[in-house]
Amino acid sequence: MRIACASDVGERRLQNEDACEVFTLSIKEEQITVMLLADGMGGKKGGEIASKIFIDTLSSDIKKEFEKYEAELKSLPSNETLQTVKNLLHNSNNFIYKSFATAHNNIIKEGYKTGLAGMGTTGVAALFTRKTFHGFYIGDSRIYCFNNNNLTQMSTDHTHAQELIKSEQMTPAEAQKHPVNHILTKAVGASLNADKPSYCYRDVSPEDIFLVCSDGLHNELTNFKIEEIFIKSKKNKNSENYLNELAETFIETANNAGGRDNISVCIGMLKK
């Protein structure tokens, strides 16, 4: 697997309230790649704390969950390992949902303890092997897949603007510039009750490149522009630093377009 992540404060903010992490878990010859991203909110240091709590909670829970199965999977014949890992990921929904809820509760507790009650964050947890991709998300941080020169948005924003698009009261182009585009209908930690994350799935193709990003990227760059950057970058695909350079290109382009918010990206693909 090849993975990269990068985060930048942007051109106008004083602090970075985004957080991201990528890592790969290896079980025999199989690998599970994990991409985590959060975009915090809450003023003062609230957003920065909330996003870090989300990342730390999900990272710890996912690693512990797979450690539980590691000994069992290592004892299996090699030809059964992939199918067992695939089954484990297909059944991952429950423990990921629980982990989102744990992060939600941890943020609320920390908010009351620090006087920052009401802070919250978007949250994305994406897990994939060489066969399947599983995405879980709350808020307006997005999941994309680039394949065969086409960009597919796999996630659906949890915003008031998206609700208006769904009810055909607004077009996506209008929503991009509308004030309600930034108002979330779901967040981690921002309300008393935990929201259940939405879920997306894909059978992985060798050509797939997955992108997870905060709204600091997609509010500055249209999906067409993001696709264009992927297409232009293809000539460097075999470079050892390809994904790191691509992540920096996304951030630089978003900053050049205004950089009104923090910008974070995680990128993953199969190794070639």
Stockholm file with secondary structure:
# STOCKHOLM 1.0

chainA/1-272         MRIACASDVGERRLQNEDACEVFTLSIKEEQITVMLLADGMGGKKGGEIASKIFIDTLSSDIKKEFEKYEAELKSLPSNETLQTVKNLLHNSNNFIYKSFATAHNNIIKEGYKTGLAGMGTTGVAALFTRKTFHGFYIGDSRIYCFNNNNLTQMSTDHTHAQELIKSEQMTPAEAQKHPVNHILTKAVGASLNADKPSYCYRDVSPEDIFLVCSDGLHNELTNFKIEEIFIKSKKNKNSENYLNELAETFIETANNAGGRDNISVCIGMLKK
#=GR chainA/1-272 SS CEEEEEEECTTTCSSCCEEEEEEEEEETTEEEEEEEEEEEESSTTHHHHHHHHHHHHHHHHHHHHHHHHHHHHHTSCHHHHHHHHHHHHHTCHHHHHHHHHHHHHHHHHHHHHHTCTTCEECEEEEEECSSEEEEEEESSCEEEEEETTEEEECSCCCBHHHHHHHTTSSCHHHHHHSGGGGCBSCCBSSSSSCCCCEEEEEECCTTCEEEEECHHHHTTSCHHHHHHHHHHHGGGTTSTTHHHHHHHHHHHHHHHTTCCSCEEEEEEECCC
#=GC SS_cons         CEEEEEEECTTTCSSCCEEEEEEEEEETTEEEEEEEEEEEESSTTHHHHHHHHHHHHHHHHHHHHHHHHHHHHHTSCHHHHHHHHHHHHHTCHHHHHHHHHHHHHHHHHHHHHHTCTTCEECEEEEEECSSEEEEEEESSCEEEEEETTEEEECSCCCBHHHHHHHTTSSCHHHHHHSGGGGCBSCCBSSSSSCCCCEEEEEECCTTCEEEEECHHHHTTSCHHHHHHHHHHHGGGTTSTTHHHHHHHHHHHHHHHTTCCSCEEEEEEECCC
//
